[in-house]
Amino acid sequence: MTTKDPAAAATDEPADSENKSLNFKVSSDFKKQFKGFAVAQGITMTELLKEGFGLSRKMRQK
């Protein structure tokens, strides 16, 4: 049985695809909250972003 990366599964992205940078600015308070939440969940900020995107996309496609 193979285990697929949950962040990749949320975005239908192959786990081994080439990584690209996203560049955008957020407030320092948002960044602290985002990073703190990711750390508390034991995941990276990238994984949290991908998971959030996957959930938002799923919700909005209804």
PQR file of N, CA, C, O and H, with PARSE charges and radii, in Angstrom:
ATOM      1  N   MET A   1       0.850  -1.181   0.000 -0.4000 1.5000
ATOM      2  CA  MET A   1       0.000   0.000   0.000 -0.0000 2.0000
ATOM      3  C   MET A   1       0.888   1.234   0.000  0.5500 1.7000
ATOM      4  O   MET A   1       1.817   1.321   0.802 -0.5500 1.4000
ATOM      5  N   THR A   2       0.621   2.189  -0.885 -0.4000 1.5000
ATOM      6  CA  THR A   2       1.410   3.408  -0.921 -0.0000 2.0000
ATOM      7  C   THR A   2       0.674   4.525  -0.207  0.5500 1.7000
ATOM      8  O   THR A   2      -0.552   4.616  -0.270 -0.5500 1.4000
ATOM      9  H   THR A   2      -0.134   2.117  -1.537  0.4000 1.0000
ATOM     10  N   THR A   3       1.431   5.374   0.473 -0.4000 1.5000
ATOM     11  CA  THR A   3       0.851   6.508   1.169 -0.0000 2.0000
ATOM     12  C   THR A   3       1.131   7.760   0.369  0.5500 1.7000
ATOM     13  O   THR A   3       2.286   8.070   0.076 -0.5500 1.4000
ATOM     14  H   THR A   3       2.427   5.300   0.525  0.4000 1.0000
ATOM     15  N   LYS A   4       0.096   8.471   0.020 -0.4000 1.5000
ATOM     16  CA  LYS A   4       0.234   9.701  -0.752 -0.0000 2.0000
ATOM     17  C   LYS A   4       0.353  10.879   0.204  0.5500 1.7000
ATOM     18  O   LYS A   4      -0.298  10.905   1.249 -0.5500 1.4000
ATOM     19  H   LYS A   4      -0.842   8.219   0.258  0.4000 1.0000
ATOM     20  N   ASP A   5       1.175  11.841  -0.148 -0.4000 1.5000
ATOM     21  CA  ASP A   5       1.357  13.059   0.624 -0.0000 2.0000
ATOM     22  C   ASP A   5       0.004  13.748   0.779  0.5500 1.7000
ATOM     23  O   ASP A   5      -0.616  14.075  -0.233 -0.5500 1.4000
ATOM     24  H   ASP A   5       1.704  11.820  -0.997  0.4000 1.0000
ATOM     25  N   PRO A   6      -0.495  13.989   2.026 -0.5600 1.5000
ATOM     26  CA  PRO A   6      -1.816  14.589   2.199  0.2800 2.0000
ATOM     27  C   PRO A   6      -1.918  15.986   1.596  0.5500 1.7000
ATOM     28  O   PRO A   6      -2.978  16.358   1.092 -0.5500 1.4000
ATOM     29  N   ALA A   7      -0.844  16.763   1.635 -0.4000 1.5000
ATOM     30  CA  ALA A   7      -0.880  18.097   1.035 -0.0000 2.0000
ATOM     31  C   ALA A   7      -1.014  17.989  -0.480  0.5500 1.7000
ATOM     32  O   ALA A   7      -1.756  18.754  -1.097 -0.5500 1.4000
ATOM     33  H   ALA A   7       0.017  16.461   2.044  0.4000 1.0000
ATOM     34  N   ALA A   8      -0.303  17.048  -1.072 -0.4000 1.5000
ATOM     35  CA  ALA A   8      -0.405  16.843  -2.518 -0.0000 2.0000
ATOM     36  C   ALA A   8      -1.792  16.337  -2.872  0.5500 1.7000
ATOM     37  O   ALA A   8      -2.353  16.736  -3.893 -0.5500 1.4000
ATOM     38  H   ALA A   8       0.299  16.427  -0.571  0.4000 1.0000
ATOM     39  N   ALA A   9      -2.350  15.469  -2.049 -0.4000 1.5000
ATOM     40  CA  ALA A   9      -3.684  14.934  -2.310 -0.0000 2.0000
ATOM     41  C   ALA A   9      -4.723  16.049  -2.287  0.5500 1.7000
ATOM     42  O   ALA A   9      -5.675  16.027  -3.068 -0.5500 1.4000
ATOM     43  H   ALA A   9      -1.895  15.145  -1.220  0.4000 1.0000
ATOM     44  N   ALA A  10      -4.547  17.019  -1.403 -0.4000 1.5000
ATOM     45  CA  ALA A  10      -5.516  18.107  -1.292 -0.0000 2.0000
ATOM     46  C   ALA A  10      -5.541  18.983  -2.531  0.5500 1.7000
ATOM     47  O   ALA A  10      -6.554  19.620  -2.816 -0.5500 1.4000
ATOM     48  H   ALA A  10      -3.774  17.037  -0.769  0.4000 1.0000
ATOM     49  N   THR A  11      -4.442  19.024  -3.271 -0.4000 1.5000
ATOM     50  CA  THR A  11      -4.377  19.883  -4.450 -0.0000 2.0000
ATOM     51  C   THR A  11      -4.290  19.082  -5.742  0.5500 1.7000
ATOM     52  O   THR A  11      -4.115  19.665  -6.812 -0.5500 1.4000
ATOM     53  H   THR A  11      -3.618  18.507  -3.039  0.4000 1.0000
ATOM     54  N   ASP A  12      -4.407  17.776  -5.666 -0.4000 1.5000
ATOM     55  CA  ASP A  12      -4.266  16.888  -6.821 -0.0000 2.0000
ATOM     56  C   ASP A  12      -2.921  17.084  -7.509  0.5500 1.7000
ATOM     57  O   ASP A  12      -2.818  16.970  -8.730 -0.5500 1.4000
ATOM     58  H   ASP A  12      -4.549  17.302  -4.797  0.4000 1.0000
ATOM     59  N   GLU A  13      -1.900  17.378  -6.727 -0.4000 1.5000
ATOM     60  CA  GLU A  13      -0.557  17.614  -7.243 -0.0000 2.0000
ATOM     61  C   GLU A  13       0.298  16.381  -6.980  0.5500 1.7000
ATOM     62  O   GLU A  13       0.283  15.852  -5.869 -0.5500 1.4000
ATOM     63  H   GLU A  13      -1.983  17.471  -5.735  0.4000 1.0000
ATOM     64  N   PRO A  14       1.042  15.913  -7.975 -0.5600 1.5000
ATOM     65  CA  PRO A  14       1.941  14.788  -7.718  0.2800 2.0000
ATOM     66  C   PRO A  14       2.944  15.142  -6.620  0.5500 1.7000
ATOM     67  O   PRO A  14       3.457  16.261  -6.590 -0.5500 1.4000
ATOM     68  N   ALA A  15       3.224  14.208  -5.729 -0.4000 1.5000
ATOM     69  CA  ALA A  15       4.110  14.469  -4.601 -0.0000 2.0000
ATOM     70  C   ALA A  15       5.520  14.834  -5.043  0.5500 1.7000
ATOM     71  O   ALA A  15       6.221  15.533  -4.311 -0.5500 1.4000
ATOM     72  H   ALA A  15       2.807  13.299  -5.753  0.4000 1.0000
ATOM     73  N   ASP A  16       5.959  14.386  -6.213 -0.4000 1.5000
ATOM     74  CA  ASP A  16       7.333  14.617  -6.646 -0.0000 2.0000
ATOM     75  C   ASP A  16       7.448  15.744  -7.677  0.5500 1.7000
ATOM     76  O   ASP A  16       8.459  15.828  -8.374 -0.5500 1.4000
ATOM     77  H   ASP A  16       5.389  13.819  -6.808  0.4000 1.0000
ATOM     78  N   SER A  17       6.439  16.607  -7.788 -0.4000 1.5000
ATOM     79  CA  SER A  17       6.507  17.681  -8.772 -0.0000 2.0000
ATOM     80  C   SER A  17       7.528  18.733  -8.347  0.5500 1.7000
ATOM     81  O   SER A  17       7.851  18.858  -7.166 -0.5500 1.4000
ATOM     82  H   SER A  17       5.617  16.539  -7.222  0.4000 1.0000
ATOM     83  N   GLU A  18       8.027  19.479  -9.314 -0.4000 1.5000
ATOM     84  CA  GLU A  18       9.015  20.520  -9.052 -0.0000 2.0000
ATOM     85  C   GLU A  18       8.373  21.650  -8.240  0.5500 1.7000
ATOM     86  O   GLU A  18       7.264  22.088  -8.544 -0.5500 1.4000
ATOM     87  H   GLU A  18       7.765  19.377 -10.274  0.4000 1.0000
ATOM     88  N   ASN A  19       9.073  22.112  -7.216 -0.4000 1.5000
ATOM     89  CA  ASN A  19       8.558  23.193  -6.373 -0.0000 2.0000
ATOM     90  C   ASN A  19       8.851  24.553  -6.992  0.5500 1.7000
ATOM     91  O   ASN A  19       9.926  24.771  -7.550 -0.5500 1.4000
ATOM     92  H   ASN A  19       9.974  21.756  -6.968  0.4000 1.0000
ATOM     93  N   LYS A  20       7.907  25.449  -6.893 -0.4000 1.5000
ATOM     94  CA  LYS A  20       8.030  26.833  -7.352 -0.0000 2.0000
ATOM     95  C   LYS A  20       7.703  27.749  -6.181  0.5500 1.7000
ATOM     96  O   LYS A  20       6.998  27.351  -5.254 -0.5500 1.4000
ATOM     97  H   LYS A  20       7.033  25.272  -6.440  0.4000 1.0000
ATOM     98  N   SER A  21       8.209  28.964  -6.223 -0.4000 1.5000
ATOM     99  CA  SER A  21       7.951  29.942  -5.167 -0.0000 2.0000
ATOM    100  C   SER A  21       6.639  30.675  -5.410  0.5500 1.7000
ATOM    101  O   SER A  21       6.273  30.958  -6.551 -0.5500 1.4000
ATOM    102  H   SER A  21       8.782  29.288  -6.977  0.4000 1.0000
ATOM    103  N   LEU A  22       5.939  30.976  -4.323 -0.4000 1.5000
ATOM    104  CA  LEU A  22       4.803  31.894  -4.348 -0.0000 2.0000
ATOM    105  C   LEU A  22       5.269  33.129  -3.588  0.5500 1.7000
ATOM    106  O   LEU A  22       5.795  33.014  -2.481 -0.5500 1.4000
ATOM    107  H   LEU A  22       6.237  30.746  -3.396  0.4000 1.0000
ATOM    108  N   ASN A  23       5.083  34.278  -4.159 -0.4000 1.5000
ATOM    109  CA  ASN A  23       5.522  35.504  -3.502 -0.0000 2.0000
ATOM    110  C   ASN A  23       4.346  36.435  -3.278  0.5500 1.7000
ATOM    111  O   ASN A  23       3.771  36.960  -4.233 -0.5500 1.4000
ATOM    112  H   ASN A  23       4.655  34.371  -5.058  0.4000 1.0000
ATOM    113  N   PHE A  24       3.989  36.640  -2.028 -0.4000 1.5000
ATOM    114  CA  PHE A  24       2.964  37.601  -1.669 -0.0000 2.0000
ATOM    115  C   PHE A  24       3.211  38.050  -0.248  0.5500 1.7000
ATOM    116  O   PHE A  24       3.884  37.362   0.519 -0.5500 1.4000
ATOM    117  H   PHE A  24       4.455  36.215  -1.253  0.4000 1.0000
ATOM    118  N   LYS A  25       2.678  39.183   0.101 -0.4000 1.5000
ATOM    119  CA  LYS A  25       2.903  39.757   1.416 -0.0000 2.0000
ATOM    120  C   LYS A  25       1.659  39.610   2.285  0.5500 1.7000
ATOM    121  O   LYS A  25       0.527  39.726   1.816 -0.5500 1.4000
ATOM    122  H   LYS A  25       2.131  39.742  -0.522  0.4000 1.0000
ATOM    123  N   VAL A  26       1.907  39.352   3.560 -0.4000 1.5000
ATOM    124  CA  VAL A  26       0.860  39.308   4.570 -0.0000 2.0000
ATOM    125  C   VAL A  26       1.354  40.118   5.760  0.5500 1.7000
ATOM    126  O   VAL A  26       2.544  40.418   5.864 -0.5500 1.4000
ATOM    127  H   VAL A  26       2.827  39.257   3.941  0.4000 1.0000
ATOM    128  N   SER A  27       0.451  40.467   6.645 -0.4000 1.5000
ATOM    129  CA  SER A  27       0.862  41.228   7.826 -0.0000 2.0000
ATOM    130  C   SER A  27       1.731  40.347   8.731  0.5500 1.7000
ATOM    131  O   SER A  27       1.641  39.120   8.689 -0.5500 1.4000
ATOM    132  H   SER A  27      -0.516  40.224   6.561  0.4000 1.0000
ATOM    133  N   SER A  28       2.556  40.978   9.533 -0.4000 1.5000
ATOM    134  CA  SER A  28       3.423  40.212  10.437 -0.0000 2.0000
ATOM    135  C   SER A  28       2.587  39.427  11.446  0.5500 1.7000
ATOM    136  O   SER A  28       2.976  38.332  11.851 -0.5500 1.4000
ATOM    137  H   SER A  28       2.629  41.975   9.567  0.4000 1.0000
ATOM    138  N   ASP A  29       1.434  39.981  11.858 -0.4000 1.5000
ATOM    139  CA  ASP A  29       0.565  39.265  12.787 -0.0000 2.0000
ATOM    140  C   ASP A  29      -0.005  37.999  12.147  0.5500 1.7000
ATOM    141  O   ASP A  29      -0.049  36.944  12.779 -0.5500 1.4000
ATOM    142  H   ASP A  29       1.118  40.871  11.528  0.4000 1.0000
ATOM    143  N   PHE A  30      -0.446  38.110  10.877 -0.4000 1.5000
ATOM    144  CA  PHE A  30      -0.964  36.931  10.181 -0.0000 2.0000
ATOM    145  C   PHE A  30       0.124  35.871  10.059  0.5500 1.7000
ATOM    146  O   PHE A  30      -0.128  34.687  10.285 -0.5500 1.4000
ATOM    147  H   PHE A  30      -0.410  38.967  10.363  0.4000 1.0000
ATOM    148  N   LYS A  31       1.323  36.294   9.703 -0.4000 1.5000
ATOM    149  CA  LYS A  31       2.425  35.340   9.550 -0.0000 2.0000
ATOM    150  C   LYS A  31       2.703  34.613  10.864  0.5500 1.7000
ATOM    151  O   LYS A  31       2.901  33.397  10.868 -0.5500 1.4000
ATOM    152  H   LYS A  31       1.527  37.256   9.519  0.4000 1.0000
ATOM    153  N   LYS A  32       2.721  35.349  11.980 -0.4000 1.5000
ATOM    154  CA  LYS A  32       2.952  34.722  13.289 -0.0000 2.0000
ATOM    155  C   LYS A  32       1.872  33.696  13.603  0.5500 1.7000
ATOM    156  O   LYS A  32       2.164  32.594  14.069 -0.5500 1.4000
ATOM    157  H   LYS A  32       2.561  36.336  11.977  0.4000 1.0000
ATOM    158  N   GLN A  33       0.612  34.071  13.341 -0.4000 1.5000
ATOM    159  CA  GLN A  33      -0.499  33.149  13.600 -0.0000 2.0000
ATOM    160  C   GLN A  33      -0.425  31.918  12.707  0.5500 1.7000
ATOM    161  O   GLN A  33      -0.616  30.793  13.167 -0.5500 1.4000
ATOM    162  H   GLN A  33       0.375  34.966  12.962  0.4000 1.0000
ATOM    163  N   PHE A  34      -0.144  32.142  11.424 -0.4000 1.5000
ATOM    164  CA  PHE A  34      -0.077  31.050  10.455 -0.0000 2.0000
ATOM    165  C   PHE A  34       1.040  30.080  10.824  0.5500 1.7000
ATOM    166  O   PHE A  34       0.833  28.867  10.872 -0.5500 1.4000
ATOM    167  H   PHE A  34       0.012  33.056  11.050  0.4000 1.0000
ATOM    168  N   LYS A  35       2.224  30.627  11.085 -0.4000 1.5000
ATOM    169  CA  LYS A  35       3.370  29.784  11.434 -0.0000 2.0000
ATOM    170  C   LYS A  35       3.125  29.069  12.767  0.5500 1.7000
ATOM    171  O   LYS A  35       3.420  27.881  12.899 -0.5500 1.4000
ATOM    172  H   LYS A  35       2.392  31.612  11.046  0.4000 1.0000
ATOM    173  N   GLY A  36       2.589  29.791  13.752 -0.4000 1.5000
ATOM    174  CA  GLY A  36       2.297  29.180  15.047 -0.0000 2.0000
ATOM    175  C   GLY A  36       1.311  28.032  14.934  0.5500 1.7000
ATOM    176  O   GLY A  36       1.477  27.000  15.584 -0.5500 1.4000
ATOM    177  H   GLY A  36       2.350  30.756  13.645  0.4000 1.0000
ATOM    178  N   PHE A  37       0.280  28.210  14.107 -0.4000 1.5000
ATOM    179  CA  PHE A  37      -0.705  27.147  13.918 -0.0000 2.0000
ATOM    180  C   PHE A  37      -0.077  25.941  13.241  0.5500 1.7000
ATOM    181  O   PHE A  37      -0.322  24.801  13.637 -0.5500 1.4000
ATOM    182  H   PHE A  37       0.146  29.049  13.580  0.4000 1.0000
ATOM    183  N   ALA A  38       0.740  26.194  12.213 -0.4000 1.5000
ATOM    184  CA  ALA A  38       1.404  25.090  11.517 -0.0000 2.0000
ATOM    185  C   ALA A  38       2.298  24.310  12.478  0.5500 1.7000
ATOM    186  O   ALA A  38       2.276  23.080  12.489 -0.5500 1.4000
ATOM    187  H   ALA A  38       0.940  27.120  11.892  0.4000 1.0000
ATOM    188  N   VAL A  39       3.079  25.019  13.279 -0.4000 1.5000
ATOM    189  CA  VAL A  39       3.963  24.357  14.251 -0.0000 2.0000
ATOM    190  C   VAL A  39       3.142  23.539  15.247  0.5500 1.7000
ATOM    191  O   VAL A  39       3.495  22.403  15.562 -0.5500 1.4000
ATOM    192  H   VAL A  39       3.097  26.019  13.270  0.4000 1.0000
ATOM    193  N   ALA A  40       2.053  24.115  15.739 -0.4000 1.5000
ATOM    194  CA  ALA A  40       1.202  23.412  16.705 -0.0000 2.0000
ATOM    195  C   ALA A  40       0.609  22.139  16.111  0.5500 1.7000
ATOM    196  O   ALA A  40       0.362  21.171  16.831 -0.5500 1.4000
ATOM    197  H   ALA A  40       1.766  25.038  15.483  0.4000 1.0000
ATOM    198  N   GLN A  41       0.378  22.139  14.783 -0.4000 1.5000
ATOM    199  CA  GLN A  41      -0.177  20.962  14.116 -0.0000 2.0000
ATOM    200  C   GLN A  41       0.902  19.984  13.687  0.5500 1.7000
ATOM    201  O   GLN A  41       0.596  18.875  13.248 -0.5500 1.4000
ATOM    202  H   GLN A  41       0.579  22.925  14.198  0.4000 1.0000
ATOM    203  N   GLY A  42       2.170  20.385  13.811 -0.4000 1.5000
ATOM    204  CA  GLY A  42       3.281  19.511  13.418 -0.0000 2.0000
ATOM    205  C   GLY A  42       3.455  19.418  11.916  0.5500 1.7000
ATOM    206  O   GLY A  42       3.920  18.400  11.404 -0.5500 1.4000
ATOM    207  H   GLY A  42       2.418  21.286  14.167  0.4000 1.0000
ATOM    208  N   ILE A  43       3.084  20.479  11.203 -0.4000 1.5000
ATOM    209  CA  ILE A  43       3.221  20.493   9.748 -0.0000 2.0000
ATOM    210  C   ILE A  43       3.961  21.762   9.330  0.5500 1.7000
ATOM    211  O   ILE A  43       4.118  22.690  10.124 -0.5500 1.4000
ATOM    212  H   ILE A  43       2.706  21.307  11.620  0.4000 1.0000
ATOM    213  N   THR A  44       4.411  21.791   8.082 -0.4000 1.5000
ATOM    214  CA  THR A  44       5.075  22.983   7.573 -0.0000 2.0000
ATOM    215  C   THR A  44       4.039  24.005   7.133  0.5500 1.7000
ATOM    216  O   THR A  44       2.866  23.684   6.943 -0.5500 1.4000
ATOM    217  H   THR A  44       4.283  21.037   7.438  0.4000 1.0000
ATOM    218  N   MET A  45       4.493  25.235   6.976 -0.4000 1.5000
ATOM    219  CA  MET A  45       3.601  26.276   6.472 -0.0000 2.0000
ATOM    220  C   MET A  45       3.144  25.942   5.056  0.5500 1.7000
ATOM    221  O   MET A  45       2.008  26.238   4.686 -0.5500 1.4000
ATOM    222  H   MET A  45       5.445  25.496   7.130  0.4000 1.0000
ATOM    223  N   THR A  46       4.007  25.335   4.272 -0.4000 1.5000
ATOM    224  CA  THR A  46       3.635  24.931   2.913 -0.0000 2.0000
ATOM    225  C   THR A  46       2.526  23.885   2.951  0.5500 1.7000
ATOM    226  O   THR A  46       1.562  23.967   2.190 -0.5500 1.4000
ATOM    227  H   THR A  46       4.930  25.093   4.572  0.4000 1.0000
ATOM    228  N   GLU A  47       2.662  22.910   3.834 -0.4000 1.5000
ATOM    229  CA  GLU A  47       1.617  21.882   3.953 -0.0000 2.0000
ATOM    230  C   GLU A  47       0.297  22.505   4.383  0.5500 1.7000
ATOM    231  O   GLU A  47      -0.761  22.127   3.879 -0.5500 1.4000
ATOM    232  H   GLU A  47       3.445  22.843   4.453  0.4000 1.0000
ATOM    233  N   LEU A  48       0.349  23.464   5.317 -0.4000 1.5000
ATOM    234  CA  LEU A  48      -0.866  24.137   5.770 -0.0000 2.0000
ATOM    235  C   LEU A  48      -1.511  24.926   4.638  0.5500 1.7000
ATOM    236  O   LEU A  48      -2.731  24.897   4.479 -0.5500 1.4000
ATOM    237  H   LEU A  48       1.209  23.772   5.726  0.4000 1.0000
ATOM    238  N   LEU A  49      -0.706  25.626   3.856 -0.4000 1.5000
ATOM    239  CA  LEU A  49      -1.233  26.383   2.725 -0.0000 2.0000
ATOM    240  C   LEU A  49      -1.891  25.462   1.708  0.5500 1.7000
ATOM    241  O   LEU A  49      -2.990  25.748   1.233 -0.5500 1.4000
ATOM    242  H   LEU A  49       0.285  25.649   3.986  0.4000 1.0000
ATOM    243  N   LYS A  50      -1.232  24.366   1.371 -0.4000 1.5000
ATOM    244  CA  LYS A  50      -1.788  23.421   0.396 -0.0000 2.0000
ATOM    245  C   LYS A  50      -3.073  22.784   0.913  0.5500 1.7000
ATOM    246  O   LYS A  50      -4.032  22.610   0.161 -0.5500 1.4000
ATOM    247  H   LYS A  50      -0.339  24.133   1.757  0.4000 1.0000
ATOM    248  N   GLU A  51      -3.090  22.440   2.192 -0.4000 1.5000
ATOM    249  CA  GLU A  51      -4.292  21.840   2.769 -0.0000 2.0000
ATOM    250  C   GLU A  51      -5.439  22.841   2.754  0.5500 1.7000
ATOM    251  O   GLU A  51      -6.563  22.496   2.388 -0.5500 1.4000
ATOM    252  H   GLU A  51      -2.312  22.582   2.803  0.4000 1.0000
ATOM    253  N   GLY A  52      -5.159  24.078   3.148 -0.4000 1.5000
ATOM    254  CA  GLY A  52      -6.186  25.114   3.152 -0.0000 2.0000
ATOM    255  C   GLY A  52      -6.719  25.383   1.755  0.5500 1.7000
ATOM    256  O   GLY A  52      -7.923  25.558   1.567 -0.5500 1.4000
ATOM    257  H   GLY A  52      -4.246  24.358   3.445  0.4000 1.0000
ATOM    258  N   PHE A  53      -5.824  25.416   0.775 -0.4000 1.5000
ATOM    259  CA  PHE A  53      -6.248  25.618  -0.615 -0.0000 2.0000
ATOM    260  C   PHE A  53      -7.142  24.469  -1.071  0.5500 1.7000
ATOM    261  O   PHE A  53      -8.176  24.689  -1.702 -0.5500 1.4000
ATOM    262  H   PHE A  53      -4.846  25.274   0.927  0.4000 1.0000
ATOM    263  N   GLY A  54      -6.742  23.257  -0.749 -0.4000 1.5000
ATOM    264  CA  GLY A  54      -7.539  22.093  -1.144 -0.0000 2.0000
ATOM    265  C   GLY A  54      -8.927  22.127  -0.532  0.5500 1.7000
ATOM    266  O   GLY A  54      -9.914  21.828  -1.204 -0.5500 1.4000
ATOM    267  H   GLY A  54      -5.902  23.078  -0.236  0.4000 1.0000
ATOM    268  N   LEU A  55      -9.006  22.492   0.748 -0.4000 1.5000
ATOM    269  CA  LEU A  55     -10.309  22.569   1.419 -0.0000 2.0000
ATOM    270  C   LEU A  55     -11.163  23.690   0.840  0.5500 1.7000
ATOM    271  O   LEU A  55     -12.364  23.510   0.635 -0.5500 1.4000
ATOM    272  H   LEU A  55      -8.204  22.735   1.294  0.4000 1.0000
ATOM    273  N   SER A  56     -10.558  24.844   0.574 -0.4000 1.5000
ATOM    274  CA  SER A  56     -11.302  25.970   0.008 -0.0000 2.0000
ATOM    275  C   SER A  56     -11.823  25.632  -1.381  0.5500 1.7000
ATOM    276  O   SER A  56     -12.975  25.915  -1.710 -0.5500 1.4000
ATOM    277  H   SER A  56      -9.583  24.990   0.740  0.4000 1.0000
ATOM    278  N   ARG A  57     -10.973  25.032  -2.183 -0.4000 1.5000
ATOM    279  CA  ARG A  57     -11.377  24.662  -3.540 -0.0000 2.0000
ATOM    280  C   ARG A  57     -12.521  23.657  -3.504  0.5500 1.7000
ATOM    281  O   ARG A  57     -13.475  23.768  -4.273 -0.5500 1.4000
ATOM    282  H   ARG A  57     -10.037  24.803  -1.916  0.4000 1.0000
ATOM    283  N   LYS A  58     -12.425  22.685  -2.618 -0.4000 1.5000
ATOM    284  CA  LYS A  58     -13.475  21.669  -2.492 -0.0000 2.0000
ATOM    285  C   LYS A  58     -14.797  22.314  -2.069  0.5500 1.7000
ATOM    286  O   LYS A  58     -15.852  21.985  -2.611 -0.5500 1.4000
ATOM    287  H   LYS A  58     -11.650  22.594  -1.993  0.4000 1.0000
ATOM    288  N   MET A  59     -14.738  23.229  -1.106 -0.4000 1.5000
ATOM    289  CA  MET A  59     -15.936  23.895  -0.602 -0.0000 2.0000
ATOM    290  C   MET A  59     -16.579  24.760  -1.681  0.5500 1.7000
ATOM    291  O   MET A  59     -17.805  24.791  -1.788 -0.5500 1.4000
ATOM    292  H   MET A  59     -13.881  23.497  -0.665  0.4000 1.0000
ATOM    293  N   ARG A  60     -15.792  25.453  -2.472 -0.4000 1.5000
ATOM    294  CA  ARG A  60     -16.310  26.391  -3.461 -0.0000 2.0000
ATOM    295  C   ARG A  60     -16.811  25.711  -4.725  0.5500 1.7000
ATOM    296  O   ARG A  60     -17.512  26.343  -5.515 -0.5500 1.4000
ATOM    297  H   ARG A  60     -14.796  25.428  -2.386  0.4000 1.0000
ATOM    298  N   GLN A  61     -16.478  24.451  -4.941 -0.4000 1.5000
ATOM    299  CA  GLN A  61     -16.925  23.733  -6.146 -0.0000 2.0000
ATOM    300  C   GLN A  61     -18.321  23.145  -5.987  0.5500 1.7000
ATOM    301  O   GLN A  61     -18.829  22.522  -6.919 -0.5500 1.4000
ATOM    302  H   GLN A  61     -15.908  23.938  -4.300  0.4000 1.0000
ATOM    303  N   LYS A  62     -18.938  23.322  -4.858 -0.4000 1.5000
ATOM    304  CA  LYS A  62     -20.275  22.767  -4.635 -0.0000 2.0000
ATOM    305  C   LYS A  62     -21.338  23.562  -5.339  0.5500 1.7000
ATOM    306  O   LYS A  62     -22.519  23.226  -5.253 -0.5500 1.4000
ATOM    307  H   LYS A  62     -18.525  23.829  -4.100  0.4000 1.0000
TER
END
